[in-house]
Amino acid sequence: MNALFERSWQRAWSALIGAGPGERDGHALRDDLLARYAEPPRKYHTRQHLEECLALFDEVGALAVHPAEVEMALWFHDAIYDVKGSGNEERSAEWAQEALLAAGAERDVADRVRRLVLVTKHDGVPASVDEQVLVDIDLAILGAGRPRFDEYERQIRDEYAYVPGFLFRRKRRKILRTFLERPVLYSTPALRELLDARARENLRRAIG
C-alpha cells in the first residue's frame, strides 16, 4: 500500500466516520476506489493523478474550511470514469454520498462531499473556500513543469485514442482555451502564485 494513500485515507476517514474495527475502517471502500483508478483504458485519471492530488493536499489542505471533506472528495472525484460516457462526476458524487452515509457519516458531511465532487465538472467558478481548494488541486496539472504537462497531454490523448486525431485536437483546443481565457485560473492565492504563470504558458503552447 502506498504510504500516502494509507495516510490520507486514515486521516479523512477517521475525521468523517471515526475509527472502528472491521468494515468500519473503510479499507474495503478504499481498495475499491484504488481499483477503479487502475481500470483500463485510463491513462491520466489514474492512481498517479490521485497521488498527485493527495500530495498537494498535504501541502495546502489547511486552507480548507472542511479539510476532511475536501480530501475525501479528492478520493472520489474521478472514481467513476467512462471515457465514452457522461455523468461521471454525478455518478462518482452519488457513490461518495451513499458510501459515507452507509458507513455512518452525518448527512451534512455526506452532502458536502457530494457537492464537492460535482464541482470537479469544471463548468463554473468555484464559490466556497473548500470548492476553491479542491478545484485548484485538481487543475494543478495545468501548472506542472513542462515534462509532466507534456506527459499529461499524451495521457489524455491515449485515454481518448478512439477519437479521430483531427476531432480530438479541435475539441482539446477548445477545452484548453476555456481554461486559458479564465480571468482567474487558480482561486487560492498560494496556488495562484505558484502555478498560474506556468499554467498559462503550458496552455498557450498546447493550443498553439
N, CA, C and O of each residue as an XYZ file, in Angstrom:
832
protein
N       0.839     -1.199      0.000
C       0.000      0.000      0.000
C       0.879      1.256      0.000
O       1.755      1.404      0.852
N       0.646      2.146     -0.945
C       1.332      3.425     -0.989
C       1.134      4.157      0.344
O       0.013      4.274      0.839
N       2.248      4.651      0.919
C       2.167      5.288      2.243
C       1.284      6.525      2.221
O       0.571      6.792      3.188
N       1.322      7.285      1.130
C       0.477      8.471      1.025
C      -0.990      8.086      1.007
O      -1.801      8.700      1.700
N      -1.341      7.079      0.224
C      -2.729      6.628      0.188
C      -3.192      6.188      1.574
O      -4.286      6.542      2.013
N      -2.368      5.428      2.244
C      -2.736      4.925      3.567
C      -2.928      6.069      4.559
O      -3.904      6.092      5.308
N      -1.996      7.012      4.558
C      -2.068      8.146      5.491
C      -3.274      9.033      5.186
O      -4.003      9.439      6.091
N      -3.470      9.324      3.917
C      -4.572     10.196      3.520
C      -5.922      9.578      3.865
O      -6.795     10.235      4.432
N      -6.077      8.302      3.513
C      -7.371      7.654      3.790
C      -7.665      7.619      5.287
O      -8.773      7.938      5.721
N      -6.669      7.231      6.065
C      -6.862      7.137      7.508
C      -7.242      8.491      8.091
O      -8.113      8.574      8.957
N      -6.602      9.535      7.626
C      -6.872     10.879      8.137
C      -8.298     11.318      7.804
O      -9.027     11.778      8.682
N      -8.691     11.178      6.553
C     -10.017     11.632      6.144
C     -11.113     10.760      6.745
O     -12.117     11.265      7.248
N     -10.910      9.445      6.688
C     -11.935      8.523      7.200
C     -12.156      8.715      8.692
O     -13.295      8.760      9.157
N     -11.061      8.828      9.444
C     -11.186      8.994     10.892
C     -11.913     10.283     11.235
O     -12.695     10.324     12.185
N     -11.659     11.342     10.464
C     -12.306     12.625     10.728
C     -13.798     12.592     10.402
O     -14.601     13.224     11.089
N     -14.167     11.854      9.354
C     -15.568     11.857      8.915
C     -16.399     10.751      9.547
O     -17.588     10.931      9.811
N     -15.766      9.599      9.789
C     -16.503      8.428     10.271
C     -16.093      8.047     11.688
O     -16.927      7.648     12.501
N     -14.805      8.175     11.973
C     -14.274      7.687     13.234
C     -13.599      6.347     13.037
O     -13.852      5.665     12.044
N     -12.756      5.965     13.955
C     -12.052      4.693     13.865
C     -12.964      3.568     14.296
O     -13.809      3.740     15.174
N     -12.793      2.435     13.688
C     -13.605      1.287     14.070
C     -13.017      0.009     13.523
O     -12.241      0.060     12.569
N     -13.352     -1.128     14.083
C     -12.817     -2.401     13.617
C     -13.531     -2.894     12.369
O     -14.635     -2.455     12.048
N     -12.871     -3.823     11.668
C     -13.523     -4.487     10.544
C     -13.926     -3.515      9.456
O     -13.142     -2.651      9.062
N     -15.167     -3.659      8.963
C     -15.645     -2.839      7.856
C     -15.689     -1.362      8.214
O     -15.698     -0.508      7.327
N     -15.716     -1.055      9.499
C     -15.808      0.343      9.914
C     -14.535      1.127      9.605
O     -14.544      2.356      9.672
N     -13.435      0.439      9.266
C     -12.217      1.169      8.948
C     -12.224      1.681      7.512
O     -11.360      2.472      7.133
N     -13.186      1.240      6.715
C     -13.313      1.736      5.352
C     -12.280      1.194      4.389
O     -12.201      1.671      3.257
N     -11.492      0.225      4.789
C     -10.425     -0.281      3.924
C     -10.967     -0.933      2.649
O     -10.362     -0.817      1.583
N     -12.089     -1.606      2.758
C     -12.671     -2.228      1.566
C     -13.080     -1.160      0.556
O     -12.875     -1.329     -0.646
N     -13.653     -0.072      1.037
C     -14.034      1.028      0.159
C     -12.794      1.668     -0.448
O     -12.758      1.949     -1.646
N     -11.777      1.898      0.378
C     -10.521      2.469     -0.128
C      -9.941      1.608     -1.236
O      -9.532      2.122     -2.278
N      -9.903      0.299     -1.015
C      -9.328     -0.594     -2.014
C     -10.168     -0.633     -3.285
O      -9.633     -0.770     -4.385
N     -11.474     -0.514     -3.133
C     -12.367     -0.459     -4.293
C     -12.073      0.811     -5.104
O     -12.018      0.773     -6.333
N     -11.888      1.917     -4.411
C     -11.566      3.168     -5.103
C     -10.240      3.055     -5.846
O     -10.139      3.459     -7.004
N      -9.231      2.510     -5.187
C      -7.930      2.366     -5.835
C      -8.016      1.450     -7.051
O      -7.333      1.672     -8.051
N      -8.851      0.424     -6.965
C      -9.046     -0.462     -8.114
C      -9.686      0.287     -9.271
O      -9.345      0.054    -10.431
N     -10.612      1.186     -8.961
C     -11.238      1.976    -10.024
C     -10.209      2.852    -10.734
O     -10.232      2.978    -11.959
N      -9.310      3.453     -9.962
C      -8.300      4.323    -10.575
C      -7.284      3.534    -11.400
O      -6.511      4.128    -12.152
N      -7.274      2.220    -11.272
C      -6.357      1.377    -12.049
C      -7.039      0.742    -13.259
O      -6.421     -0.046    -13.974
N      -8.303      1.077    -13.492
C      -9.042      0.464    -14.594
C      -8.525      0.937    -15.949
O      -8.178      2.108    -16.106
N      -8.471      0.025    -16.938
C      -8.277      0.474    -18.320
C      -9.590      1.047    -18.823
O     -10.632      0.635    -18.313
N      -9.624      1.955    -19.773
C      -8.477      2.482    -20.517
C      -7.914      3.775    -19.922
O      -7.389      4.608    -20.661
N      -8.010      3.956    -18.629
C      -7.471      5.169    -18.011
C      -5.972      5.282    -18.301
O      -5.224      4.306    -18.243
N      -5.571      6.505    -18.614
C      -4.151      6.796    -18.813
C      -3.728      8.005    -17.981
O      -2.596      8.071    -17.502
N      -4.651      8.967    -17.811
C      -4.365     10.112    -16.941
C      -5.122     10.032    -15.631
O      -4.539     10.255    -14.570
N      -6.408      9.719    -15.680
C      -7.243      9.697    -14.474
C      -6.996      8.400    -13.703
O      -7.888      7.567    -13.539
N      -5.776      8.262    -13.247
C      -5.259      7.039    -12.660
C      -4.818      7.282    -11.223
O      -5.041      8.354    -10.660
N      -4.190      6.268    -10.647
C      -3.620      6.432     -9.313
C      -2.550      7.526     -9.297
O      -2.356      8.191     -8.280
N      -1.860      7.712    -10.420
C      -0.869      8.786    -10.480
C      -1.526     10.134    -10.221
O      -1.022     10.934     -9.433
N      -2.657     10.388    -10.889
C      -3.373     11.652    -10.696
C      -3.877     11.765     -9.264
O      -3.750     12.818     -8.640
N      -4.448     10.684     -8.741
C      -4.931     10.707     -7.355
C      -3.780     10.992     -6.400
O      -3.923     11.784     -5.468
N      -2.650     10.355     -6.626
C      -1.499     10.564     -5.748
C      -1.006     12.004     -5.813
O      -0.663     12.590     -4.786
N      -0.969     12.574     -7.006
C      -0.540     13.969     -7.142
C      -1.502     14.907     -6.417
O      -1.077     15.869     -5.777
N      -2.786     14.627     -6.520
C      -3.778     15.459     -5.833
C      -3.617     15.368     -4.317
O      -3.632     16.386     -3.625
N      -3.466     14.166     -3.811
C      -3.353     13.986     -2.367
C      -2.041     14.551     -1.831
O      -1.995     15.060     -0.711
N      -0.979     14.465     -2.622
C       0.293     15.044     -2.206
C       0.192     16.554     -2.092
O       0.727     17.149     -1.156
N      -0.493     17.176     -3.044
C      -0.675     18.618     -2.983
C      -1.605     18.990     -1.830
O      -1.404     20.008     -1.167
N      -2.622     18.161     -1.596
C      -3.500     18.411     -0.452
C      -2.704     18.425      0.840
O      -2.984     19.227      1.731
N      -1.716     17.546      0.954
C      -0.857     17.541      2.144
C      -0.249     18.919      2.393
O      -0.037     19.317      3.539
N       0.026     19.635      1.318
C       0.679     20.939      1.430
C      -0.305     22.072      1.688
O       0.008     23.006      2.426
N      -1.488     22.002      1.090
C      -2.405     23.152      1.131
C      -3.737     22.839      1.793
O      -4.604     23.711      1.859
N      -3.925     21.621      2.285
C      -5.216     21.236      2.848
C      -5.669     22.094      4.006
O      -6.867     22.227      4.256
N      -4.706     22.685      4.723
C      -5.062     23.527      5.866
C      -5.832     24.777      5.447
O      -6.430     25.444      6.291
N      -5.826     25.100      4.159
C      -6.581     26.254      3.675
C      -8.086     25.989      3.698
O      -8.880     26.930      3.720
N      -8.475     24.741      3.694
C      -9.891     24.385      3.600
C     -10.623     24.602      4.921
O     -10.033     24.511      5.998
N     -11.907     24.887      4.817
C     -12.760     25.020      5.994
C     -13.111     23.634      6.526
O     -13.129     23.413      7.737
N     -13.390     22.704      5.617
C     -13.695     21.317      5.974
C     -12.669     20.431      5.265
O     -12.991     19.802      4.257
N     -11.455     20.374      5.772
C     -10.392     19.659      5.052
C     -10.671     18.177      4.837
O     -10.312     17.636      3.792
N     -11.299     17.509      5.793
C     -11.560     16.078      5.619
C     -12.535     15.834      4.475
O     -12.385     14.867      3.728
N     -13.536     16.707      4.333
C     -14.484     16.569      3.232
C     -13.793     16.809      1.893
O     -14.068     16.111      0.917
N     -12.901     17.789      1.845
C     -12.163     18.058      0.609
C     -11.286     16.860      0.262
O     -11.236     16.436     -0.893
N     -10.602     16.320      1.252
C      -9.725     15.178      0.990
C     -10.524     13.969      0.515
O     -10.106     13.280     -0.416
N     -11.669     13.704      1.144
C     -12.489     12.582      0.714
C     -13.039     12.824     -0.689
O     -13.142     11.889     -1.483
N     -13.391     14.062     -0.997
C     -13.868     14.380     -2.345
C     -12.779     14.121     -3.382
O     -13.083     13.700     -4.498
N     -11.532     14.362     -3.038
C     -10.436     14.046     -3.957
C     -10.380     12.549     -4.235
O     -10.165     12.136     -5.374
N     -10.569     11.744     -3.213
C     -10.588     10.300     -3.413
C     -11.681      9.874     -4.404
O     -11.478      8.960     -5.204
N     -12.821     10.534     -4.345
C     -13.964     10.117     -5.157
C     -14.097     10.867     -6.483
O     -14.898     10.461     -7.324
N     -13.341     11.948     -6.699
C     -13.715     12.862     -7.785
C     -13.615     12.232     -9.180
O     -14.343     12.636    -10.086
N     -12.729     11.254     -9.363
C     -12.661     10.529    -10.638
C     -12.887      9.040    -10.424
O     -12.407      8.219    -11.206
N     -13.612      8.689     -9.376
C     -13.808      7.272     -9.045
C     -14.484      6.524    -10.183
O     -14.107      5.395    -10.497
N     -15.460      7.135    -10.790
C     -16.121      6.557    -11.958
C     -15.708      7.389    -13.164
O     -15.971      8.591    -13.221
N     -15.062      6.744    -14.122
C     -14.567      7.480    -15.276
C     -14.718      6.630    -16.533
O     -13.878      5.782    -16.835
N     -15.793      6.873    -17.247
C     -16.076      6.192    -18.510
C     -15.770      7.179    -19.629
O     -16.496      8.155    -19.814
N     -14.694      6.926    -20.376
C     -14.266      7.899    -21.394
C     -15.302      8.060    -22.501
O     -15.318      9.083    -23.187
N     -16.162      7.067    -22.683
C     -17.178      7.153    -23.739
C     -18.552      7.528    -23.188
O     -19.524      7.632    -23.937
N     -18.623      7.728    -21.880
C     -19.906      8.029    -21.261
C     -19.983      9.452    -20.760
O     -19.078     10.256    -20.983
N     -21.056      9.749    -20.093
C     -21.255     11.067    -19.495
C     -21.771     10.860    -18.077
O     -22.139      9.753    -17.686
N     -21.788     11.933    -17.328
C     -22.288     11.848    -15.973
C     -21.323     11.194    -15.009
O     -21.737     10.701    -13.960
N     -20.034     11.180    -15.347
C     -19.050     10.551    -14.463
C     -19.021     11.213    -13.091
O     -19.006     10.534    -12.064
N     -19.014     12.545    -13.082
C     -18.947     13.260    -11.805
C     -20.210     13.025    -10.984
O     -20.142     12.845     -9.768
N     -21.357     13.026    -11.651
C     -22.605     12.780    -10.930
C     -22.615     11.384    -10.298
O     -23.030     11.217     -9.152
N     -22.162     10.407    -11.042
C     -22.146      9.032    -10.528
C     -21.109      8.879     -9.412
O     -21.345      8.171     -8.433
N     -19.975      9.537     -9.561
C     -18.960      9.497     -8.507
C     -19.469     10.177     -7.247
O     -19.242      9.700     -6.135
N     -20.160     11.299     -7.430
C     -20.695     12.042     -6.289
C     -21.752     11.227     -5.549
O     -21.784     11.210     -4.318
N     -22.613     10.555     -6.303
C     -23.644      9.727     -5.677
C     -23.016      8.568     -4.907
O     -23.458      8.231     -3.809
N     -21.990      7.967     -5.489
C     -21.298      6.875     -4.804
C     -20.694      7.368     -3.490
O     -20.809      6.707     -2.458
N     -20.054      8.527     -3.539
C     -19.455      9.090     -2.326
C     -20.505      9.299     -1.246
O     -20.315      8.900     -0.097
N     -21.594      9.915     -1.615
C     -22.654     10.199     -0.641
C     -23.218      8.910     -0.049
O     -23.364      8.794      1.168
N     -23.532      7.948     -0.907
C     -24.123      6.700     -0.431
C     -23.150      5.919      0.448
O     -23.547      5.360      1.470
N     -21.880      5.880      0.055
C     -20.891      5.120      0.821
C     -20.662      5.737      2.195
O     -20.539      5.022      3.190
N     -20.607      7.050      2.247
C     -20.376      7.715      3.526
C     -21.576      7.567      4.454
O     -21.414      7.338      5.652
N     -22.765      7.696      3.907
C     -23.959      7.510      4.734
C     -24.033      6.084      5.258
O     -24.380      5.859      6.417
N     -23.702      5.118      4.395
C     -23.743      3.718      4.818
C     -22.733      3.434      5.918
O     -22.935      2.549      6.749
N     -21.637      4.199      5.916
C     -20.595      3.995      6.931
C     -20.902      4.723      8.229
O     -20.204      4.540      9.226
N     -21.950      5.552      8.222
C     -22.336      6.240      9.443
C     -22.011      7.706      9.502
O     -22.105      8.318     10.567
N     -21.623      8.297      8.363
C     -21.330      9.731      8.339
C     -22.607     10.536      8.546
O     -23.698     10.079      8.204
N     -22.472     11.720      9.099
C     -23.608     12.628      9.222
C     -24.091     13.043      7.833
O     -23.301     13.119      6.892
N     -25.379     13.308      7.713
C     -25.966     13.675      6.432
C     -25.305     14.918      5.836
O     -25.032     14.957      4.637
N     -25.047     15.931      6.662
C     -24.464     17.158      6.123
C     -23.049     16.923      5.618
O     -22.621     17.568      4.660
N     -22.318     16.011      6.246
C     -20.974     15.666      5.796
C     -21.034     14.988      4.431
O     -20.320     15.378      3.508
N     -21.892     13.970      4.305
C     -22.027     13.249      3.036
C     -22.498     14.177      1.926
O     -22.052     14.059      0.785
N     -23.397     15.099      2.255
C     -23.891     16.040      1.263
C     -22.792     16.998      0.807
O     -22.709     17.332     -0.375
N     -21.952     17.439      1.740
C     -20.858     18.337      1.371
C     -19.880     17.639      0.429
O     -19.432     18.224     -0.557
N     -19.554     16.386      0.739
C     -18.635     15.655     -0.130
C     -19.245     15.482     -1.521
O     -18.557     15.635     -2.529
N     -20.523     15.166     -1.568
C     -21.195     15.019     -2.861
C     -21.103     16.308     -3.673
O     -20.771     16.273     -4.858
N     -21.394     17.435     -3.046
C     -21.364     18.710     -3.766
C     -19.945     19.047     -4.226
O     -19.753     19.599     -5.309
N     -18.966     18.716     -3.408
C     -17.581     18.989     -3.786
C     -17.175     18.170     -5.013
O     -16.530     18.696     -5.920
N     -17.541     16.909     -5.049
C     -17.208     16.083     -6.212
C     -17.824     16.668     -7.473
O     -17.191     16.667     -8.528
N     -19.037     17.162     -7.375
C     -19.713     17.730     -8.548
C     -19.002     18.967     -9.081
O     -19.084     19.262    -10.273
N     -18.314     19.684     -8.220
C     -17.607     20.894     -8.652
C     -16.480     20.555     -9.621
O     -16.066     21.409    -10.406
N     -15.975     19.317     -9.579
C     -14.882     18.951    -10.477
C     -15.348     18.729    -11.913
O     -14.563     18.295    -12.755
N     -16.609     19.018    -12.200
C     -17.048     19.085    -13.586
C     -16.416     20.286    -14.287
O     -16.315     20.317    -15.513
N     -15.990     21.277    -13.493
C     -15.307     22.473    -14.006
C     -16.175     23.240    -15.010
O     -15.685     23.772    -16.006
N     -17.466     23.278    -14.717
C     -18.370     24.015    -15.600
C     -18.808     25.341    -14.992
O     -19.744     25.970    -15.485
N     -18.146     25.763    -13.937
C     -18.460     27.036    -13.301
C     -17.302     27.473    -12.431
O     -16.291     26.780    -12.322
N     -17.460     28.615    -11.823
C     -16.422     29.160    -10.950
C     -16.644     28.630     -9.541
O     -17.745     28.768     -9.008
N     -15.631     28.028     -8.921
C     -15.807     27.536     -7.548
C     -16.120     28.684     -6.599
O     -15.482     29.735     -6.648
N     -17.108     28.475     -5.735
C     -17.600     29.566     -4.894
C     -16.997     29.523     -3.492
O     -16.355     30.482     -3.065
N     -17.193     28.440     -2.787
C     -16.732     28.376     -1.407
C     -15.225     28.143     -1.343
O     -14.597     27.771     -2.334
N     -14.665     28.366     -0.172
C     -13.228     28.119      0.020
C     -12.901     26.657     -0.254
O     -11.903     26.361     -0.911
N     -13.725     25.745      0.237
C     -13.468     24.324      0.024
C     -13.506     23.972     -1.462
O     -12.672     23.203     -1.940
N     -14.464     24.528     -2.187
C     -14.526     24.291     -3.625
C     -13.272     24.825     -4.312
O     -12.734     24.186     -5.217
N     -12.811     25.993     -3.884
C     -11.627     26.590     -4.495
C     -10.393     25.740     -4.262
O      -9.598     25.533     -5.179
N     -10.225     25.247     -3.049
C      -9.071     24.398     -2.746
C      -9.121     23.126     -3.589
O      -8.115     22.721     -4.173
N     -10.288     22.502     -3.650
C     -10.443     21.260     -4.396
C     -10.156     21.464     -5.880
O      -9.399     20.697     -6.475
N     -10.743     22.477     -6.474
C     -10.577     22.717     -7.901
C      -9.133     23.095     -8.229
O      -8.580     22.643     -9.231
N      -8.533     23.915     -7.388
C      -7.140     24.286     -7.629
C      -6.227     23.063     -7.603
O      -5.302     22.959     -8.408
N      -6.485     22.144     -6.684
C      -5.687     20.922     -6.619
C      -5.910     20.084     -7.874
O      -4.951     19.578     -8.458
N      -7.152     19.933     -8.290
C      -7.468     19.117     -9.463
C      -6.841     19.697    -10.723
O      -6.429     18.950    -11.610
N      -6.765     21.024    -10.810
C      -6.229     21.687    -12.004
C      -4.740     22.006    -11.891
O      -4.173     22.637    -12.783
N      -4.104     21.574    -10.804
C      -2.685     21.880    -10.627
C      -1.835     21.303    -11.750
O      -0.754     21.821    -12.029
N      -2.303     20.239    -12.401
C      -1.557     19.639    -13.502
C      -1.308     20.643    -14.619
O      -0.303     20.545    -15.323
N      -2.204     21.600    -14.790
C      -2.021     22.600    -15.847
C      -0.781     23.450    -15.595
O      -0.173     23.965    -16.533
N      -0.413     23.591    -14.336
C       0.760     24.380    -13.974
C       1.971     23.534    -13.646
O       2.916     24.019    -13.023
N       1.958     22.289    -14.053
C       3.099     21.402    -13.801
C       4.283     21.820    -14.663
O       4.127     22.564    -15.631
N       5.459     21.340    -14.306
C       6.623     21.564    -15.143
C       6.400     21.003    -16.532
O       5.558     20.125    -16.723
N       7.144     21.502    -17.497
C       6.899     21.143    -18.895
C       6.908     19.635    -19.156
O       6.020     19.148    -19.856
N       7.879     18.871    -18.619
C       7.855     17.429    -18.894
C       6.585     16.748    -18.397
O       6.017     15.908    -19.095
N       6.133     17.109    -17.178
C       4.917     16.477    -16.645
C       3.691     16.946    -17.397
O       2.789     16.145    -17.639
N       3.621     18.211    -17.777
C       2.466     18.690    -18.538
C       2.397     17.984    -19.890
O       1.319     17.575    -20.320
N       3.532     17.840    -20.558
C       3.534     17.162    -21.853
C       3.141     15.694    -21.703
O       2.459     15.142    -22.567
N       3.569     15.062    -20.610
C       3.144     13.694    -20.341
C       1.635     13.647    -20.131
O       0.963     12.748    -20.636
N       1.110     14.603    -19.396
C      -0.335     14.704    -19.157
C      -1.099     14.809    -20.471
O      -2.113     14.136    -20.652
N      -0.626     15.641    -21.385
C      -1.301     15.789    -22.671
C      -1.279     14.472    -23.452
O      -2.264     14.116    -24.097
N      -0.170     13.761    -23.393
C      -0.105     12.457    -24.065
C      -1.062     11.463    -23.411
O      -1.709     10.670    -24.094
N      -1.143     11.514    -22.091
C      -2.036     10.601    -21.381
C      -3.499     10.860    -21.738
O      -4.273      9.920    -21.922
N      -3.869     12.121    -21.833
C      -5.244     12.448    -22.230
C      -5.521     11.939    -23.640
O      -6.580     11.371    -23.904
N      -4.567     12.145    -24.542
C      -4.754     11.652    -25.912
C      -4.917     10.135    -25.918
O      -5.763      9.603    -26.637
N      -4.107      9.436    -25.119
C      -4.187      7.976    -25.076
C      -5.525      7.505    -24.502
O      -6.063      6.484    -24.929
N      -6.061      8.256    -23.530
C      -7.366      7.886    -22.970
C      -8.457      7.956    -24.033
O      -9.404      7.171    -24.026
N      -8.305      8.903    -24.936
C      -9.315      9.103    -25.973
C      -8.784      8.658    -27.333
O      -9.022      9.307    -28.352
N      -8.063      7.541    -27.329
C      -7.450      7.043    -28.559
C      -8.487      6.698    -29.625
O      -8.177      6.690    -30.816
N      -9.707      6.415    -29.201
C     -10.749      6.051    -30.160
C     -11.267      7.258    -30.950
O     -11.951      7.086    -31.959
N     -10.950      8.468    -30.505
C     -11.414      9.687    -31.190
C     -10.432     10.021    -32.314
O      -9.226     10.073    -32.073
N     -10.916     10.248    -33.524
C     -10.014     10.609    -34.624
C      -9.168     11.833    -34.281
O      -9.626     12.735    -33.579
N      -7.937     11.857    -34.780
C      -6.986     12.896    -34.414
C      -7.473     14.298    -34.637
O      -7.335     15.143    -33.753
N      -8.049     14.581    -35.814
C      -8.486     15.943    -36.120
C      -9.590     16.389    -35.175
O      -9.632     17.548    -34.762
N     -10.483     15.467    -34.833
C     -11.590     15.809    -33.941
C     -11.083     15.999    -32.516
O     -11.503     16.923    -31.820
N     -10.187     15.129    -32.088
C      -9.619     15.273    -30.745
C      -8.913     16.611    -30.612
O      -9.125     17.316    -29.625
N      -8.080     16.980    -31.575
C      -7.328     18.235    -31.491
C      -8.267     19.433    -31.417
O      -8.019     20.370    -30.658
N      -9.328     19.408    -32.191
C     -10.276     20.530    -32.183
C     -10.966     20.653    -30.829
O     -11.066     21.748    -30.275
N     -11.436     19.536    -30.303
C     -12.135     19.580    -29.021
C     -11.172     19.882    -27.873
O     -11.518     20.604    -26.937
N      -9.973     19.329    -27.952
C      -8.998     19.563    -26.884
C      -8.592     21.026    -26.835
O      -8.493     21.601    -25.751
N      -8.358     21.630    -27.976
C      -8.006     23.046    -28.004
C      -9.125     23.911    -27.432
O      -8.865     24.897    -26.742
N     -10.360     23.540    -27.719
C     -11.498     24.291    -27.187
C     -11.520     24.224    -25.664
O     -11.752     25.231    -24.996
N     -11.281     23.043    -25.124
C     -11.271     22.876    -23.663
C     -10.141     23.685    -23.043
O     -10.352     24.409    -22.070
N      -8.950     23.565    -23.601
C      -7.795     24.270    -23.045
C      -7.961     25.784    -23.167
O      -7.560     26.534    -22.277
N      -8.550     26.221    -24.266
C      -8.769     27.668    -24.444
C      -9.748     28.200    -23.398
O      -9.617     29.335    -22.941
N     -10.721     27.383    -23.023
C     -11.672     27.790    -21.983
C     -10.950     28.079    -20.676
O     -11.253     29.059    -19.997
N      -9.996     27.227    -20.326
C      -9.215     27.472    -19.112
C      -8.321     28.695    -19.265
O      -8.229     29.513    -18.350
N      -7.664     28.827    -20.408
C      -6.749     29.949    -20.618
C      -7.482     31.279    -20.548
O      -6.920     32.265    -20.072
N      -8.716     31.324    -21.009
C      -9.464     32.574    -21.052
C     -10.089     32.947    -19.712
O     -10.675     34.022    -19.586
N      -9.975     32.085    -18.720
C     -10.497     32.443    -17.406
C      -9.660     33.574    -16.810
O      -8.433     33.483    -16.792
N     -10.295     34.626    -16.328
C      -9.516     35.694    -15.692
C      -8.802     35.212    -14.440
O      -7.732     35.716    -14.099
N      -9.389     34.241    -13.757
C      -8.767     33.629    -12.582
C      -8.749     32.125    -12.801
O      -9.798     31.482    -12.838
N      -7.562     31.573    -12.946
C      -7.430     30.142    -13.170
C      -7.335     29.390    -11.848
O      -7.896     28.305    -11.698
N      -6.618     29.979    -10.888
C      -6.493     29.407     -9.542
C      -7.048     30.405     -8.531
O      -6.669     31.576     -8.527
N      -7.939     29.935     -7.685
C      -8.659     30.828     -6.781
C      -7.907     31.090     -5.483
O      -8.039     32.169     -4.905
N      -7.123     30.129     -5.018
C      -6.396     30.329     -3.763
C      -5.106     31.092     -4.050
O      -4.364     30.712     -4.956
N      -4.824     32.149     -3.310
C      -3.635     32.960     -3.586
C      -2.342     32.161     -3.634
O      -1.478     32.435     -4.466
N      -2.197     31.172     -2.749
C      -0.953     30.409     -2.698
C      -0.721     29.637     -3.997
O       0.387     29.653     -4.535
N      -1.748     28.966     -4.503
C      -1.585     28.188     -5.723
C      -1.600     29.074     -6.962
O      -1.013     28.721     -7.985
N      -2.261     30.213     -6.877
C      -2.215     31.154     -7.993
C      -0.787     31.645     -8.207
O      -0.293     31.696     -9.333
N      -0.142     31.999     -7.116
C       1.232     32.487     -7.206
C       2.175     31.396     -7.699
O       3.106     31.665     -8.458
N       1.930     30.175     -7.267
C       2.815     29.068     -7.601
C       2.612     28.567     -9.029
O       3.585     28.210     -9.694
N       1.363     28.533     -9.517
C       1.044     27.790    -10.729
C       0.532     28.608    -11.903
O       0.646     28.161    -13.044
N      -0.023     29.780    -11.669
C      -0.766     30.463    -12.725
C       0.085     30.772    -13.957
O      -0.308     30.441    -15.075
N       1.223     31.392    -13.768
C       2.039     31.799    -14.911
C       2.459     30.591    -15.738
O       2.379     30.621    -16.966
N       2.904     29.534    -15.075
C       3.343     28.343    -15.795
C       2.171     27.657    -16.473
O       2.319     27.126    -17.574
N       0.996     27.659    -15.826
C      -0.186     27.045    -16.429
C      -0.560     27.760    -17.719
O      -0.867     27.116    -18.722
N      -0.537     29.065    -17.699
C      -0.899     29.820    -18.905
C       0.125     29.610    -20.018
O      -0.231     29.563    -21.195
N       1.380     29.486    -19.646
C       2.403     29.186    -20.647
C       2.169     27.806    -21.251
O       2.241     27.642    -22.469
N       1.890     26.821    -20.413
C       1.599     25.467    -20.905
C       0.376     25.459    -21.815
O       0.390     24.833    -22.874
N      -0.669     26.146    -21.407
C      -1.902     26.171    -22.188
C      -1.698     26.821    -23.542
O      -2.172     26.311    -24.557
N      -0.988     27.956    -23.565
C      -0.732     28.629    -24.850
C       0.068     27.723    -25.769
O      -0.207     27.650    -26.967
N       1.039     27.042    -25.224
C       1.873     26.151    -26.056
C       1.032     24.980    -26.582
O       1.161     24.610    -27.749
N       0.179     24.398    -25.743
C      -0.634     23.269    -26.164
C      -1.671     23.669    -27.216
O      -1.955     22.909    -28.142
N      -2.219     24.847    -27.064
C      -3.228     25.333    -28.022
C      -2.566     25.702    -29.345
O      -3.092     25.433    -30.425
N      -1.387     26.332    -29.227
C      -0.732     26.883    -30.408
C      -0.218     25.848    -31.383
O       0.353     26.201    -32.415
